[in-house]
Amino acid sequence: TVIANIRDINVGELNKKLGERGFAISNGYGKLKDKTFRIAHMGDLTLEEVKELLACIEEILGL
């Protein structure tokens, strides 16, 4: 899933903090590198894991 980075989040810093919690996300590509980020959710990933990732993102960003 691609998310528009409308809050101008430092994705590298967010990813570093997520890594400390066992998660990882990716920047967008090319011209969209800093304007989007991506969350992979294919394969052996449960809904609960996605919810946990989103909760971590919200906590890190203070949302």
C-alpha positions, 0 to 999 in steps of 0.5 A: 500500500502506498501512503501519501506523505502529506505530513512531510514525515522523515521516512528514514527516521520513522523506519529506524524507530519502527525497526527498533520495534520489529517493523519496516516500511519503504520510501516511494520511488523516483520523484515520489521518494519523499512524497510517499511511503509504502507498507508491504502486506503480502504473504504471511502477514495477519490483520493483527500485525498490520494493526500493530504496525499502524499503532506503532506509526501513530505512537511514534508520530504522536497521533 
